[in-house]
Amino acid sequence: MTNNKLFDGIIIFVQVIKSGGFGAAAEVLGHSNSHISKEINKLETRLGVRLLNRTTRSVALTPEGEVYYQECVHLITDAEQALGLISQDSLNPKGILKISCPVWLGTQYLQQAFSDYLSLYPDMQLDIDLNDKTVDVVADGYDLAIRASVALTESSIICKRLFSSKIYTVAAPSYLRQFGTPEHPSELIHHHCLCYSNLKKSNRWQYSNADGNTFNVDVQQKLRCNNTPMMVAMTVNGAGICHVPVFYIEAQLQSGELTVLLPEFDSTLVNVYVVYPSRKHLSAKVRRFIDLLELIMSK
């Protein structure tokens, strides 16, 4: 059976801590000191633990009180956000949406999403950081980030996959005429390889054999670069071989400027995700942007 007194006293308890005492909490909540004290006493009795150590001048959380306080703060936040789901602001979000996004994806794939969002929600502003480096979404204060990765390892964020793309090994015909065409990934150690330096192991390229088992090849890095379009341009110019998601090189493949190598070994997928902090529910402004992204990507 549901305990209909489960939430009694929680708001008062949290306000006492935030205000630093019974008197200050009573002033904020519009109650008497005695009412605040009685409610805290009833809460402690119901829980069977002491939450606060009291002196004539201050209150301090007990160890049990500290744990309970943190959970109560989350409960109140969740309740406020739940209320916001049916408020007018959820239909017409207002404020600033701070986004981190890789340069290429932002300029080539997401301009429509950014423009459509501002058109649909005129009270919103976008703060877009186009940067290929991985940011700390929580610590750096972003509402969300767009990530392109084979796999996400962070446990502090929630992610939603938008789309996937194969990774291709490619070179220009001019390079292949001069240095030959590798027939197996192991031969790449004898070639000039152009590597993406924002990866932890930029010289480690992943492939799979006919049985579907993956293996890695540690290539010789002729070039390390933190900008994929620059790396692709140098590959077109014959500087070497690169290993990149196909969405970066669609035009070059179609024009013949780049040739796909080792297609029977390339099965790795890179996923494009939208990520956001896991300790928060989706605010209206974030939820509306994700909905828009999914709609555009599904077309």
PADREN-94925 format. One record per residue (C-alpha): residue in one letter; chain; x, y, z. Coordinates in Angstrom, 1 decimal. Layout:
+------+-------+--------+--------+--------+
: resn : chain :   east :  north :     up :
+------+-------+--------+--------+--------+
:    A :     A :      X :      Y :      Z :
...
+------+-------+--------+--------+--------+
***
This chain:
+------+-------+--------+--------+--------+
: resn : chain :   east :  north :     up :
+------+-------+--------+--------+--------+
:    M :     A :    0.0 :    0.0 :    0.0 :
:    T :     A :    1.3 :    3.5 :   -0.8 :
:    N :     A :    2.4 :    5.6 :    2.1 :
:    N :     A :    0.4 :    8.8 :    1.8 :
:    K :     A :    2.8 :   10.5 :    4.2 :
:    L :     A :    5.9 :    9.6 :    2.2 :
:    F :     A :    6.7 :   13.2 :    1.2 :
:    D :     A :    5.5 :   15.0 :    4.3 :
:    G :     A :    8.2 :   17.3 :    5.7 :
:    I :     A :   10.6 :   17.0 :    2.9 :
:    I :     A :   10.3 :   20.5 :    1.5 :
:    I :     A :   10.6 :   21.9 :    5.0 :
:    F :     A :   13.6 :   19.7 :    5.8 :
:    V :     A :   15.4 :   20.8 :    2.6 :
:    Q :     A :   14.6 :   24.5 :    3.2 :
:    V :     A :   16.0 :   24.3 :    6.7 :
:    I :     A :   19.3 :   23.1 :    5.3 :
:    K :     A :   19.3 :   25.6 :    2.4 :
:    S :     A :   18.4 :   28.5 :    4.8 :
:    G :     A :   20.9 :   27.4 :    7.5 :
:    G :     A :   18.4 :   27.2 :   10.3 :
:    F :     A :   14.8 :   26.9 :   11.6 :
:    G :     A :   14.2 :   30.6 :   11.8 :
:    A :     A :   15.4 :   31.5 :    8.3 :
:    A :     A :   13.4 :   28.5 :    6.9 :
:    A :     A :   10.3 :   29.7 :    8.7 :
:    E :     A :   10.6 :   33.1 :    7.2 :
:    V :     A :   11.0 :   31.8 :    3.7 :
:    L :     A :    8.1 :   29.3 :    4.0 :
:    G :     A :    5.8 :   31.7 :    5.9 :
:    H :     A :    5.5 :   29.4 :    9.0 :
:    S :     A :    6.4 :   29.8 :   12.7 :
:    N :     A :    9.6 :   28.4 :   14.2 :
:    S :     A :    7.6 :   26.0 :   16.2 :
:    H :     A :    5.8 :   24.6 :   13.2 :
:    I :     A :    9.1 :   24.0 :   11.4 :
:    S :     A :   10.5 :   22.3 :   14.5 :
:    K :     A :    7.4 :   20.0 :   14.8 :
:    E :     A :    7.5 :   19.0 :   11.2 :
:    I :     A :   11.2 :   18.0 :   11.4 :
:    N :     A :   10.5 :   16.1 :   14.6 :
:    K :     A :    7.7 :   14.2 :   12.9 :
:    L :     A :    9.8 :   13.5 :    9.9 :
:    E :     A :   12.6 :   12.1 :   12.1 :
:    T :     A :   10.1 :   10.0 :   14.0 :
:    R :     A :    8.6 :    8.6 :   10.9 :
:    L :     A :   12.0 :    7.7 :    9.5 :
:    G :     A :   13.4 :    6.4 :   12.8 :
:    V :     A :   16.7 :    8.3 :   12.4 :
:    R :     A :   18.1 :   11.7 :   13.5 :
:    L :     A :   18.5 :   13.9 :   10.5 :
:    L :     A :   19.8 :   17.1 :   12.3 :
:    N :     A :   22.1 :   17.9 :   15.1 :
:    R :     A :   20.7 :   21.0 :   16.8 :
:    T :     A :   22.3 :   23.7 :   18.9 :
:    T :     A :   20.9 :   27.0 :   20.0 :
:    R :     A :   22.7 :   28.8 :   17.1 :
:    S :     A :   22.8 :   26.3 :   14.2 :
:    V :     A :   21.8 :   23.0 :   12.8 :
:    A :     A :   24.0 :   20.4 :   11.1 :
:    L :     A :   23.2 :   17.3 :    9.1 :
:    T :     A :   24.0 :   13.9 :   10.6 :
:    P :     A :   25.6 :   11.3 :    8.3 :
:    E :     A :   22.1 :    9.8 :    7.7 :
:    G :     A :   20.7 :   13.3 :    7.2 :
:    E :     A :   23.3 :   14.1 :    4.6 :
:    V :     A :   22.3 :   11.0 :    2.5 :
:    Y :     A :   18.6 :   11.7 :    2.9 :
:    Y :     A :   19.1 :   15.4 :    2.1 :
:    Q :     A :   20.7 :   14.7 :   -1.3 :
:    E :     A :   17.9 :   12.3 :   -2.2 :
:    C :     A :   15.3 :   14.8 :   -1.2 :
:    V :     A :   16.8 :   17.5 :   -3.3 :
:    H :     A :   16.6 :   15.2 :   -6.3 :
:    L :     A :   13.0 :   14.3 :   -5.5 :
:    I :     A :   12.0 :   18.0 :   -5.4 :
:    T :     A :   13.9 :   18.7 :   -8.6 :
:    D :     A :   12.1 :   15.8 :  -10.3 :
:    A :     A :    8.7 :   17.0 :   -9.1 :
:    E :     A :    9.4 :   20.5 :  -10.4 :
:    Q :     A :   10.5 :   19.2 :  -13.7 :
:    A :     A :    7.4 :   17.0 :  -13.9 :
:    L :     A :    5.3 :   20.0 :  -13.4 :
:    G :     A :    7.2 :   21.8 :  -16.1 :
:    L :     A :    6.3 :   19.1 :  -18.6 :
:    I :     A :    2.7 :   20.3 :  -18.6 :
:    S :     A :    3.5 :   24.0 :  -18.3 :
:    Q :     A :    3.4 :   26.5 :  -21.2 :
:    D :     A :    7.2 :   26.7 :  -21.1 :
:    S :     A :    7.4 :   23.1 :  -22.2 :
:    L :     A :    5.4 :   24.0 :  -25.3 :
:    N :     A :    7.3 :   27.3 :  -25.9 :
:    P :     A :   10.8 :   26.9 :  -24.3 :
:    K :     A :   12.7 :   30.1 :  -23.5 :
:    G :     A :   16.4 :   30.7 :  -22.8 :
:    I :     A :   19.7 :   29.6 :  -24.1 :
:    L :     A :   20.6 :   26.1 :  -25.4 :
:    K :     A :   24.4 :   25.5 :  -25.1 :
:    I :     A :   25.6 :   22.9 :  -27.6 :
:    S :     A :   29.0 :   21.3 :  -28.3 :
:    C :     A :   29.3 :   19.9 :  -31.8 :
:    P :     A :   32.2 :   18.7 :  -34.1 :
:    V :     A :   33.0 :   21.2 :  -36.8 :
:    W :     A :   32.2 :   19.1 :  -39.8 :
:    L :     A :   28.9 :   17.7 :  -38.5 :
:    G :     A :   27.8 :   21.2 :  -37.4 :
:    T :     A :   28.6 :   22.9 :  -40.7 :
:    Q :     A :   27.6 :   20.1 :  -43.1 :
:    Y :     A :   24.8 :   18.2 :  -41.4 :
:    L :     A :   23.2 :   20.3 :  -38.6 :
:    Q :     A :   22.7 :   23.8 :  -40.0 :
:    Q :     A :   19.1 :   22.9 :  -40.9 :
:    A :     A :   18.4 :   21.7 :  -37.4 :
:    F :     A :   19.9 :   24.9 :  -35.9 :
:    S :     A :   17.9 :   27.1 :  -38.2 :
:    D :     A :   14.7 :   25.2 :  -37.8 :
:    Y :     A :   15.0 :   25.2 :  -34.0 :
:    L :     A :   15.3 :   29.0 :  -33.9 :
:    S :     A :   12.4 :   29.4 :  -36.3 :
:    L :     A :   10.1 :   27.1 :  -34.3 :
:    Y :     A :   11.1 :   28.5 :  -30.9 :
:    P :     A :   11.6 :   32.3 :  -31.3 :
:    D :     A :   12.2 :   32.8 :  -27.6 :
:    M :     A :   15.2 :   30.5 :  -27.7 :
:    Q :     A :   18.9 :   31.4 :  -28.3 :
:    L :     A :   21.6 :   28.9 :  -29.4 :
:    D :     A :   25.2 :   29.0 :  -28.1 :
:    I :     A :   27.0 :   26.6 :  -30.4 :
:    D :     A :   30.6 :   25.6 :  -29.8 :
:    L :     A :   32.0 :   24.0 :  -33.0 :
:    N :     A :   35.0 :   22.0 :  -31.7 :
:    D :     A :   36.3 :   18.6 :  -32.6 :
:    K :     A :   37.6 :   17.9 :  -29.0 :
:    T :     A :   35.5 :   15.9 :  -26.6 :
:    V :     A :   34.1 :   18.2 :  -23.9 :
:    D :     A :   32.9 :   17.4 :  -20.4 :
:    V :     A :   29.2 :   18.1 :  -20.8 :
:    V :     A :   28.6 :   18.5 :  -17.1 :
:    A :     A :   31.7 :   20.3 :  -16.0 :
:    D :     A :   31.7 :   22.7 :  -19.0 :
:    G :     A :   28.0 :   23.5 :  -18.6 :
:    Y :     A :   26.7 :   22.3 :  -21.9 :
:    D :     A :   23.0 :   21.4 :  -22.2 :
:    L :     A :   23.9 :   18.7 :  -24.8 :
:    A :     A :   26.7 :   17.6 :  -27.1 :
:    I :     A :   26.9 :   15.9 :  -30.5 :
:    R :     A :   29.5 :   13.1 :  -30.5 :
:    A :     A :   30.8 :   10.9 :  -33.3 :
:    S :     A :   32.4 :    7.8 :  -31.8 :
:    V :     A :   32.7 :    4.0 :  -32.2 :
:    A :     A :   31.5 :    3.7 :  -28.6 :
:    L :     A :   30.9 :    6.0 :  -25.7 :
:    T :     A :   32.5 :    5.1 :  -22.4 :
:    E :     A :   31.3 :    7.8 :  -20.1 :
:    S :     A :   28.8 :    6.6 :  -17.4 :
:    S :     A :   27.8 :   10.2 :  -16.3 :
:    I :     A :   25.9 :   10.9 :  -19.5 :
:    I :     A :   22.8 :    9.7 :  -21.3 :
:    C :     A :   23.1 :    9.2 :  -25.0 :
:    K :     A :   20.8 :    8.7 :  -28.0 :
:    R :     A :   22.1 :    7.4 :  -31.3 :
:    L :     A :   21.1 :    9.6 :  -34.3 :
:    F :     A :   22.7 :    7.6 :  -37.1 :
:    S :     A :   25.6 :    5.3 :  -37.9 :
:    S :     A :   28.2 :    5.4 :  -40.6 :
:    K :     A :   30.9 :    3.0 :  -41.9 :
:    I :     A :   34.5 :    3.8 :  -41.6 :
:    Y :     A :   36.5 :    3.6 :  -44.8 :
:    T :     A :   40.2 :    3.3 :  -45.6 :
:    V :     A :   40.8 :    5.5 :  -48.6 :
:    A :     A :   43.6 :    7.0 :  -50.7 :
:    A :     A :   44.0 :    9.1 :  -53.8 :
:    P :     A :   44.7 :    7.4 :  -57.1 :
:    S :     A :   47.9 :    9.4 :  -57.3 :
:    Y :     A :   49.2 :    8.0 :  -54.1 :
:    L :     A :   48.3 :    4.4 :  -55.1 :
:    R :     A :   50.2 :    4.8 :  -58.4 :
:    Q :     A :   53.3 :    5.9 :  -56.5 :
:    F :     A :   53.2 :    3.6 :  -53.5 :
:    G :     A :   51.0 :    0.7 :  -54.5 :
:    T :     A :   47.7 :   -0.6 :  -53.1 :
:    P :     A :   47.7 :   -2.5 :  -49.8 :
:    E :     A :   45.9 :   -5.9 :  -50.1 :
:    H :     A :   45.7 :   -6.5 :  -46.4 :
:    P :     A :   45.5 :   -4.2 :  -43.4 :
:    S :     A :   48.8 :   -5.5 :  -42.1 :
:    E :     A :   50.5 :   -3.9 :  -45.1 :
:    L :     A :   49.5 :   -0.5 :  -43.9 :
:    I :     A :   52.6 :   -0.3 :  -41.6 :
:    H :     A :   54.6 :    0.2 :  -44.8 :
:    H :     A :   52.5 :    3.1 :  -46.0 :
:    H :     A :   52.1 :    6.8 :  -45.2 :
:    C :     A :   49.0 :    7.0 :  -42.9 :
:    L :     A :   47.2 :   10.2 :  -41.9 :
:    C :     A :   45.7 :    9.9 :  -38.4 :
:    Y :     A :   43.1 :   11.7 :  -36.4 :
:    S :     A :   44.9 :   13.0 :  -33.3 :
:    N :     A :   41.8 :   13.5 :  -31.1 :
:    L :     A :   41.5 :    9.7 :  -30.7 :
:    K :     A :   43.2 :    8.2 :  -27.7 :
:    K :     A :   45.2 :    5.8 :  -29.9 :
:    S :     A :   45.2 :    7.7 :  -33.2 :
:    N :     A :   47.5 :    5.2 :  -34.9 :
:    R :     A :   45.4 :    2.1 :  -34.1 :
:    W :     A :   43.0 :    1.3 :  -36.9 :
:    Q :     A :   40.4 :   -1.5 :  -36.4 :
:    Y :     A :   39.5 :   -4.1 :  -39.0 :
:    S :     A :   37.7 :   -7.5 :  -39.1 :
:    N :     A :   38.4 :  -10.8 :  -40.8 :
:    A :     A :   36.1 :  -13.0 :  -42.8 :
:    D :     A :   34.8 :  -14.6 :  -39.6 :
:    G :     A :   33.8 :  -11.3 :  -38.2 :
:    N :     A :   36.6 :  -11.2 :  -35.5 :
:    T :     A :   38.1 :   -7.7 :  -35.1 :
:    F :     A :   41.8 :   -7.0 :  -35.0 :
:    N :     A :   43.9 :   -3.8 :  -34.8 :
:    V :     A :   46.7 :   -2.5 :  -36.9 :
:    D :     A :   49.2 :    0.0 :  -35.5 :
:    V :     A :   50.0 :    2.1 :  -38.5 :
:    Q :     A :   52.9 :    4.5 :  -39.1 :
:    Q :     A :   51.7 :    8.1 :  -38.6 :
:    K :     A :   53.0 :   10.2 :  -41.4 :
:    L :     A :   50.6 :   12.9 :  -40.2 :
:    R :     A :   48.6 :   13.5 :  -37.0 :
:    C :     A :   45.9 :   16.1 :  -37.3 :
:    N :     A :   42.9 :   17.1 :  -35.1 :
:    N :     A :   40.8 :   18.2 :  -38.0 :
:    T :     A :   39.3 :   15.6 :  -40.3 :
:    P :     A :   38.4 :   17.8 :  -43.3 :
:    M :     A :   42.1 :   18.9 :  -43.4 :
:    M :     A :   43.2 :   15.3 :  -43.2 :
:    V :     A :   40.8 :   14.4 :  -46.0 :
:    A :     A :   42.1 :   17.2 :  -48.2 :
:    M :     A :   45.6 :   16.1 :  -47.7 :
:    T :     A :   44.6 :   12.5 :  -48.6 :
:    V :     A :   43.0 :   13.9 :  -51.9 :
:    N :     A :   46.3 :   15.6 :  -52.6 :
:    G :     A :   48.1 :   12.3 :  -52.4 :
:    A :     A :   49.8 :   12.7 :  -49.0 :
:    G :     A :   48.8 :    9.2 :  -47.7 :
:    I :     A :   46.0 :    6.9 :  -46.6 :
:    C :     A :   43.4 :    7.8 :  -44.1 :
:    H :     A :   40.7 :    5.9 :  -42.1 :
:    V :     A :   37.5 :    8.0 :  -41.8 :
:    P :     A :   33.7 :    7.8 :  -41.5 :
:    V :     A :   32.1 :    7.8 :  -44.9 :
:    F :     A :   30.0 :   10.9 :  -44.2 :
:    Y :     A :   33.2 :   13.0 :  -44.4 :
:    I :     A :   34.2 :   11.7 :  -47.9 :
:    E :     A :   30.9 :   11.1 :  -49.8 :
:    A :     A :   31.7 :   13.8 :  -52.4 :
:    Q :     A :   35.3 :   12.7 :  -52.9 :
:    L :     A :   34.2 :    9.1 :  -53.4 :
:    Q :     A :   31.6 :   10.1 :  -55.9 :
:    S :     A :   34.0 :   12.3 :  -57.9 :
:    G :     A :   36.7 :    9.6 :  -57.9 :
:    E :     A :   39.2 :   11.8 :  -56.0 :
:    L :     A :   39.4 :    9.0 :  -53.4 :
:    T :     A :   39.5 :    5.2 :  -53.7 :
:    V :     A :   38.2 :    2.8 :  -51.1 :
:    L :     A :   40.8 :    0.3 :  -49.9 :
:    L :     A :   40.4 :   -3.0 :  -48.1 :
:    P :     A :   36.5 :   -3.0 :  -48.2 :
:    E :     A :   36.3 :   -6.6 :  -47.2 :
:    F :     A :   38.1 :   -5.8 :  -43.9 :
:    D :     A :   36.2 :   -2.5 :  -43.0 :
:    S :     A :   33.1 :   -3.2 :  -40.9 :
:    T :     A :   33.6 :   -0.8 :  -38.1 :
:    L :     A :   30.8 :    1.6 :  -37.5 :
:    V :     A :   31.0 :    5.1 :  -36.1 :
:    N :     A :   27.9 :    6.3 :  -34.3 :
:    V :     A :   26.7 :    9.9 :  -34.1 :
:    Y :     A :   25.1 :   10.5 :  -30.7 :
:    V :     A :   23.4 :   13.3 :  -28.9 :
:    V :     A :   24.4 :   13.3 :  -25.2 :
:    Y :     A :   23.3 :   15.1 :  -22.1 :
:    P :     A :   23.9 :   14.9 :  -18.4 :
:    S :     A :   22.4 :   11.9 :  -16.7 :
:    R :     A :   21.5 :   13.6 :  -13.4 :
:    K :     A :   18.9 :   15.8 :  -15.1 :
:    H :     A :   15.7 :   14.9 :  -16.8 :
:    L :     A :   15.3 :   16.4 :  -20.3 :
:    S :     A :   14.3 :   20.1 :  -20.0 :
:    A :     A :   11.9 :   21.3 :  -22.6 :
:    K :     A :   14.5 :   23.2 :  -24.6 :
:    V :     A :   16.7 :   20.0 :  -24.8 :
:    R :     A :   13.8 :   17.7 :  -25.5 :
:    R :     A :   12.6 :   19.9 :  -28.4 :
:    F :     A :   16.0 :   20.0 :  -30.0 :
:    I :     A :   16.5 :   16.2 :  -29.8 :
:    D :     A :   13.0 :   15.7 :  -31.3 :
:    L :     A :   13.9 :   18.0 :  -34.1 :
:    L :     A :   17.3 :   16.2 :  -34.7 :
:    E :     A :   15.5 :   12.8 :  -34.9 :
:    L :     A :   12.9 :   14.1 :  -37.3 :
:    I :     A :   15.6 :   15.6 :  -39.7 :
:    M :     A :   17.8 :   12.5 :  -39.5 :
:    S :     A :   14.9 :   10.2 :  -40.3 :
:    K :     A :   14.3 :   11.9 :  -43.6 :
+------+-------+--------+--------+--------+
***
